[in-house]
Amino acid sequence: MVDVVLEVRDARIPHSTCHPQVPLWIGSKPRLVVMNRQDMIARADRAAWDKHFTAEAAAAQAAADAKAAGKRKAAAARAAAAADSEQQHAAQVQQQEEEQQQQQAQHEPEDAGPPPLPQQVFWTDGKTGSGVHSLRRAALKLSDHINAKRAKRGLAPRPVRAVVIGFPNIGKSALINRLLGRRVVESAARPGVTRVLRWVRLGGELDLLDAPGIIPAAFNDQAAAQALAICNDIGEASYVDSLIAAAMIIRIKTLPRNRPILAALQRRYRADPLSMSAEDFVLHVAGEVFGGDAEKAGVRLLGDYRNGALGEFALELPGMQH
């Protein structure tokens, strides 16, 4: 059983690297959303997502407040009804039931009930360590909160258990090494490096579980599957490079601030992407550089995006159709 969830996403594709089953899996456990690889997107892209997450958190808090207000109103109504002499017996029975429920609550698991805060979002770069200090501080603060609850129940403090989850190759292991300040788990820029569950301890107060990358059993969202392939967040055997490179060009054409990116493509490959279809652009690169080999052209185009040769930019932004 874990107490806290660190959900790592790829900052280039925050929507597609949000596993659809995560809310079901974690229930009411506190969740820290980690937007890794922040160095690979533009500041304007991060600002757009920050605004989105802030609005999302405000809406979640408003819903929680409304639910709490509803419970208080219902409790007040019950109290008023109990004041009526004809319902004194019913009030006594209800009080006994509530006392029994309170006694049962003392024996419920520690993660029962709502988290102390709405999900929090952190921007990190697992390679350089940027943003990791704030994430570590937040994780340890949650550890203090959970152990404070244990103390109220007369239980001794213990290291809080946190699981690090996310799609393959989005930097989970590198992030754990940064959190620990030393290389403890294997990390490499390819999917499938982490194959087993492994516990590591952070500062004696927090245990981190490094989990293998998780992907849906079946991709119903083909746009999300394409985004994962573009960013190398799923295995190369899962896609055809030339087709995914064409899908990348199509996405770039739809981005709101795409002029510098299109200019970089034109300079690099001596062709205007807007003057032809995405498929024809890949074939042009194949003819100009690789003797007509479209797959090698696809590998080159995808590599240019992944290593920053085309600039730093997100492929998904709030409000876009994904």
C-alpha positions in Angstrom: 0.0 0.0 0.0 1.3 3.5 -0.8 0.4 6.8 0.7 1.3 9.3 -2.0 1.5 9.2 -5.8 4.0 11.0 -7.9 2.6 11.0 -11.5 5.3 12.0 -14.0 4.3 13.4 -17.3 6.2 14.6 -20.4 5.9 18.4 -20.5 5.8 18.2 -24.3 2.6 16.2 -24.3 0.9 16.6 -20.8 -2.5 15.3 -22.1 -1.2 12.2 -23.8 1.0 11.2 -20.9 -1.8 11.4 -18.4 -2.8 7.7 -18.1 -6.6 7.5 -18.2 -6.8 5.0 -15.3 -4.7 7.0 -12.8 -7.7 8.7 -11.0 -9.3 5.2 -10.6 -6.1 3.7 -9.3 -5.2 6.3 -6.7 -8.7 7.3 -5.4 -8.3 10.0 -2.7 -4.5 9.6 -2.2 -2.5 12.8 -2.5 -1.1 13.3 -6.0 1.9 15.3 -7.1 1.9 15.8 -10.8 5.4 16.2 -12.2 5.8 17.8 -15.5 9.2 16.5 -16.5 11.4 17.8 -19.3 10.4 21.4 -18.9 13.7 22.3 -20.7 12.2 21.0 -23.9 9.3 23.4 -24.2 9.0 27.2 -24.6 8.2 29.5 -21.7 4.9 30.5 -23.3 3.9 26.8 -23.5 4.6 26.4 -19.8 2.7 29.6 -19.0 -0.3 28.3 -20.9 -0.3 25.0 -19.0 0.2 26.8 -15.6 -2.9 28.9 -16.3 -4.8 25.7 -17.2 -3.7 23.8 -14.1 -4.5 26.8 -11.8 -8.0 27.0 -13.2 -8.4 23.2 -12.9 -7.3 23.3 -9.2 -9.7 26.2 -8.5 -12.6 24.3 -10.0 -11.7 21.2 -8.0 -11.5 23.3 -4.8 -14.8 24.9 -5.5 -16.4 21.5 -6.0 -14.9 20.3 -2.7 -16.1 23.4 -0.9 -19.6 23.0 -2.3 -19.7 19.4 -1.2 -18.6 20.3 2.3 -21.1 23.1 2.5 -23.8 20.6 1.5 -22.8 18.2 4.2 -22.9 21.0 6.8 -26.3 22.1 5.6 -27.6 18.6 5.9 -26.1 18.2 9.4 -27.8 21.5 10.5 -31.1 20.3 9.1 -30.8 17.0 11.1 -29.9 19.0 14.2 -33.0 21.2 13.8 -35.2 18.2 13.3 -33.7 16.5 16.4 -34.6 19.5 18.5 -38.3 18.6 18.0 -39.5 16.7 21.1 -41.2 14.2 18.9 -37.8 13.2 17.3 -35.7 13.0 20.5 -35.5 9.2 20.3 -34.5 9.3 16.6 -31.8 11.9 17.5 -30.4 9.6 20.2 -30.3 6.7 17.8 -28.6 8.8 15.1 -26.0 10.0 17.7 -25.2 6.5 18.6 -24.7 5.6 14.9 -22.4 8.6 14.4 -20.4 7.6 17.4 -20.0 4.1 16.0 -19.0 5.6 12.6 -16.3 7.7 14.4 -15.0 4.7 16.1 -14.8 2.8 12.8 -13.0 5.7 11.2 -10.2 5.5 13.7 -9.4 2.0 12.3 -9.7 3.0 8.6 -6.5 3.0 6.4 -4.4 6.2 6.6 -5.3 7.3 3.0 -9.1 7.4 3.8 -10.7 10.7 3.2 -9.8 13.6 0.9 -6.2 14.6 0.4 -5.0 17.6 2.4 -4.6 19.7 -0.8 -5.7 19.4 -4.4 -3.3 17.8 -6.8 -0.1 19.9 -7.0 1.9 20.5 -10.2 5.7 20.7 -10.4 7.9 21.4 -13.3 11.2 19.6 -13.4 14.2 18.6 -15.5 15.5 15.2 -14.4 18.7 15.7 -16.3 19.8 19.0 -14.7 17.8 18.7 -11.5 15.8 21.9 -12.1 12.7 22.0 -10.0 13.5 18.9 -8.0 14.1 20.7 -4.7 10.6 22.0 -4.7 9.2 18.6 -5.4 11.3 17.0 -2.7 10.1 19.6 -0.2 6.4 19.0 -1.1 6.8 15.2 -0.8 8.4 15.5 2.6 5.7 17.9 3.7 3.1 15.3 2.8 5.1 12.8 4.8 4.8 15.2 7.8 1.0 15.5 7.3 0.5 11.7 7.1 2.6 11.1 10.2 0.7 13.8 12.1 -2.5 11.8 11.4 -0.7 8.7 12.8 0.3 10.5 15.9 -3.3 11.6 16.6 -4.2 7.9 16.5 -1.4 7.0 18.9 0.7 5.4 16.1 4.5 5.8 15.8 5.8 7.7 12.8 7.2 5.7 9.9 8.6 6.5 6.4 5.8 7.4 4.1 5.5 5.3 0.9 5.3 7.1 -2.4 5.0 5.4 -5.8 6.5 7.1 -9.0 4.3 6.3 -12.0 4.1 7.3 -15.6 4.6 6.2 -19.2 7.9 4.6 -20.3 10.9 6.9 -21.0 9.6 10.1 -19.5 12.4 10.3 -16.9 11.0 8.6 -13.8 14.3 6.9 -12.8 16.4 10.0 -13.6 14.0 12.0 -11.4 14.3 9.6 -8.5 18.1 9.8 -8.8 17.9 13.6 -8.6 15.5 13.4 -5.6 18.0 11.2 -3.8 21.0 13.2 -4.8 22.8 10.1 -6.1 22.5 7.4 -8.8 20.5 4.6 -7.3 18.3 3.4 -10.1 19.3 2.7 -13.7 18.3 5.4 -16.1 18.7 5.8 -19.9 17.0 7.7 -22.8 15.0 4.7 -24.1 11.8 3.0 -23.1 11.8 -0.2 -20.9 14.9 0.4 -18.8 13.0 -0.1 -15.5 11.7 -3.6 -15.5 11.0 -4.4 -11.8 9.6 -2.6 -8.8 12.2 -1.2 -6.5 12.0 0.7 -3.2 14.5 3.4 -2.3 14.6 5.7 0.7 14.6 9.5 0.6 16.1 11.1 3.8 14.7 8.5 6.2 11.2 10.0 6.0 10.0 8.9 2.5 10.2 5.6 0.6 10.0 5.9 -3.2 8.8 3.0 -5.3 10.3 3.1 -8.9 7.8 1.4 -11.1 8.1 0.3 -14.8 6.4 2.5 -17.3 2.7 1.8 -17.7 0.7 2.1 -20.9 -2.9 1.4 -21.6 -3.7 -2.1 -22.7 -5.2 -0.7 -25.9 -4.9 2.7 -27.4 -8.4 4.0 -28.4 -6.9 7.5 -28.7 -4.7 7.3 -31.8 -3.7 10.9 -31.5 -2.3 10.2 -28.1 -0.5 7.1 -29.4 1.1 9.3 -32.1 2.2 11.9 -29.6 3.8 9.2 -27.4 5.7 7.9 -30.5 6.8 11.3 -31.6 8.4 11.9 -28.1 9.8 8.4 -27.9 7.7 7.6 -24.9 6.7 4.1 -26.2 8.9 1.4 -27.8 10.2 2.0 -31.4 8.7 -1.4 -32.4 5.2 0.1 -31.9 5.3 2.5 -34.8 6.6 3.3 -38.4 9.0 6.2 -38.3 8.0 7.8 -41.6 4.3 7.8 -40.6 5.0 9.2 -37.2 7.3 11.9 -38.7 4.4 12.9 -41.0 2.1 13.0 -38.0 4.6 15.3 -36.3 4.6 17.7 -39.2 0.8 17.8 -39.2 0.9 18.7 -35.5 3.5 21.4 -36.0 1.3 23.0 -38.6 -1.6 23.3 -36.1 0.5 24.9 -33.3 -0.4 28.6 -32.5 3.2 29.8 -32.4 4.7 27.6 -35.2 6.5 30.2 -37.5 9.9 29.7 -35.9 9.5 25.9 -36.1 8.4 25.9 -39.7 11.3 28.2 -40.5 13.7 25.8 -38.9 12.3 22.9 -41.0 12.7 25.0 -44.1 16.3 26.0 -43.4 17.3 22.5 -42.4 15.7 20.6 -45.3 15.4 23.3 -48.0 11.6 23.0 -48.5 8.6 24.8 -47.2 6.4 22.4 -45.1 3.3 24.6 -45.9 3.8 24.2 -49.6 3.2 20.4 -49.5 1.5 17.7 -47.5 3.2 16.2 -44.4 3.8 12.9 -46.2 5.3 14.7 -49.2 7.6 16.6 -46.9 8.9 13.4 -45.4 9.5 12.0 -49.0 11.3 15.2 -49.9 13.7 14.8 -47.0 14.1 11.1 -48.0 15.0 12.1 -51.6 17.3 15.0 -50.6 19.3 13.3 -47.8 18.7 9.5 -47.8 18.4 8.4 -51.4 14.7 8.0 -51.2 14.6 6.0 -47.9 11.5 7.3 -46.2 12.2 5.4 -42.9 15.6 7.0 -42.5 14.1 10.3 -43.2 11.5 9.7 -40.5 14.2 8.8 -38.0 16.1 12.0 -38.8 13.0 14.2 -38.5 11.9 12.6 -35.2 15.5 12.9 -33.9 15.6 16.5 -34.8 12.6 17.2 -32.6 13.7 15.0 -29.7 17.2 16.6 -29.5 16.0 20.2 -29.8 17.3 20.9 -33.3 13.9 22.3 -34.3 13.6 24.4 -31.1 11.9 23.9 -27.8 8.1 23.6 -28.0 5.2 21.5 -26.7 3.1 19.4 -29.1 0.0 19.8 -26.9 -1.5 23.0 -25.4 -4.6 23.6 -23.4 -7.7 24.1 -25.6 -6.2 22.1 -28.6 -8.0 19.1 -29.9 -5.8 16.1 -28.9 
